[in-house]
């Protein structure tokens, strides 16, 4: 992570089987994701976003609010 950028690593094992094949259930034309393929991608992505938001909210709560700052 660098600044406000976070890299989300997509594990190839989500889509590529042990034998090296891609299921038509995940990529109907072996290039574009199906609903099932997007679900495999979206669920861990959602978890990552929720984790980042929790960290952001925790960090934001520890910062002093502008109206409590003294000059």
Buried (B, 14 or more C-beta within 10 A) or exposed (E): EEEEEEEEEEEEEEBBEEEEEBBEEBBBEEEEBBEBBEEBBEEBEEEEEEEEEEEEEEEEEEEEEEEEEEE
